[in-house]
Amino acid sequence: MNNFKKDLKFGEKIENYCIKYLKNRYGTLKKREGEFKYYDLYNDTIKLEVKFDRESIHTGHLVVETSYRGSQSGVMDTQADRWIEIFGFYGIWYMADISVASLREYISEASRIKGGDNKQSSMVLLDIEPFMDRFSTCIESL
C-alpha cells in the first residue's frame, strides 16, 4: 500500500475517533464521502476540518498548510467553522478545537515554509507550546 492510501486510511480512523469524541459537544456528526476538500465532518449546525499531525510528537511543531501550487488550500480554503487539530507533545496527544477565523488570525503573522509533495505547498510552522497555551485541551491517548 502506498503512503497516500495509508495516510487516507489513517485519516479515516482519526475522523471516526473525532465523531465519537466530539458527540457530546456537537451532536451526531457525519463524514463527507468521496473527494471533498472543504471540510471533513458536519451536521446541520457545524462543519469541521480534522487534521492529525503525527510528526508533532517528535518535532515540537505543528504544520498548517495555507496554499498548494499557488492556490489557497488548507486553513485558507476550508469552508469549515471549526478546525480540529490532533497533535502530540511530550508523549501526550492533544486536541485543539479552534474556530477557523481564530486560527487564520493566529497564523497571519507567521512565516511560511515550503513542503509537501515536491515542496509545492506553502505552510506555517508553529511552535506547539504557545499554540497550546492559546487553544488546546488534553485528550485521551489515541
C-alpha atoms as one frame of an Amber mdcrd trajectory, in Angstrom:
protein
   0.000   0.000   0.000   1.446   3.394  -0.963   1.821   6.282   1.510  -1.215
   8.180   0.190  -3.501   5.174   0.719  -2.030   4.543   4.177  -2.488   8.203
   5.129  -6.051   8.175   3.801  -6.918   5.053   5.802  -5.341   6.539   8.938
  -7.220   9.807   8.353 -10.484   7.870   8.263  -9.646   6.341  11.650  -8.961
   9.796  13.081 -12.261  11.106  11.694 -14.123   8.157  13.251 -12.430   8.881
  16.579 -13.480  12.547  16.358 -17.086  11.590  15.584 -17.197   9.640  18.863
 -15.122  12.074  20.954 -16.972  15.210  19.842 -20.519  13.797  20.039 -21.261
  15.450  23.410 -20.021  18.806  22.108 -21.527  18.876  18.603 -24.103  16.081
  18.458 -24.108  13.431  15.762 -21.542  14.166  13.061 -21.318  12.689   9.568
 -18.319  12.254   7.281 -18.133  13.787   3.825 -17.956  10.938   1.331 -15.746
  10.966  -1.744 -13.323  13.694  -2.694 -14.334  16.893  -0.957 -11.677  19.302
   0.268 -13.669  21.935   2.113 -14.435  20.107   5.395 -14.446  16.580   6.823
 -17.260  16.253   9.375 -20.605  18.013   9.575 -24.177  18.119  10.791 -26.993
  20.653  10.355 -25.264  23.262  12.527 -21.470  22.819  12.207 -18.707  21.901
   9.743 -15.354  20.615  10.999 -11.967  20.235   9.334  -9.942  17.463  11.021
  -6.146  17.354  10.918  -3.696  14.988  12.568  -0.017  15.920  12.812   1.718
  12.638  13.601   5.220  14.153  13.447   4.433  16.807  16.060   5.131  14.394
  18.897   8.763  14.208  17.665   9.310  17.769  16.405   7.554  20.100  18.859
   5.971  21.875  15.879   2.666  21.883  14.039   2.444  22.359  10.296  -0.621
  24.105   8.851  -0.979  24.233   5.062  -2.046  27.555   3.546  -1.563  27.039
  -0.210  -0.759  24.387  -2.792   0.719  25.175  -6.215  -0.014  28.864  -5.674
  -3.718  28.442  -4.819  -5.192  28.780  -1.363  -5.663  25.458   0.407  -5.883
  24.051   3.905  -6.910  26.569   6.529  -7.144  29.375   3.974  -9.558  27.484
   1.702 -11.701  25.465   4.101 -15.421  26.084   4.432 -15.393  24.602   7.938
 -16.496  26.543  11.007 -14.044  24.757  13.319 -10.511  23.379  12.879  -9.822
  20.210  14.869  -6.063  19.634  15.212  -4.795  16.487  16.910  -1.131  16.587
  17.830   1.409  15.187  20.239   3.645  16.947  22.710   5.951  15.329  25.282
   4.365  11.934  24.703   0.755  13.098  25.209  -1.833  13.534  22.454  -3.940
  16.699  22.436  -6.892  18.041  20.526  -7.323  21.716  19.662 -10.841  22.775
  18.696 -10.451  26.235  17.153 -12.657  28.485  15.089 -11.218  28.767  11.602
 -11.269  32.560  11.910  -9.179  32.404  15.117  -6.637  30.071  13.533  -6.337
  32.283  10.443  -5.738  35.285  12.687  -3.193  33.341  14.790  -1.133  32.318
  11.752  -1.441  35.612   9.867   1.953  36.890  11.022   3.743  33.516  10.992
   6.474  32.848   8.477   5.789  30.399   5.660   7.862  27.399   4.633   7.693
  25.157   1.569   6.943  21.454   1.984   4.755  18.562   0.988   4.901  16.808
  -2.360   7.854  18.268  -4.282   7.724  21.311  -1.985   4.614  22.604  -3.766
   2.785  23.546  -0.556   3.182  26.704   1.474   2.828  26.036   5.201   3.088
  27.699   8.557   5.376  26.101  11.124   4.045  26.698  14.654   5.760  26.061
  17.977   3.423  23.821  19.945   3.829  25.361  23.404   2.412  28.844  22.630
  -0.217  27.216  20.411  -1.261  25.019  23.352  -1.349  27.954  25.722  -3.880
  29.630  23.496  -6.048  26.793  22.151  -5.728  23.246  23.458  -7.338  20.779
  25.820  -5.784  17.476  26.788  -7.405  14.340  25.390  -7.022  10.627  25.950
  -4.280   8.781  24.099  -5.116   7.628  20.607
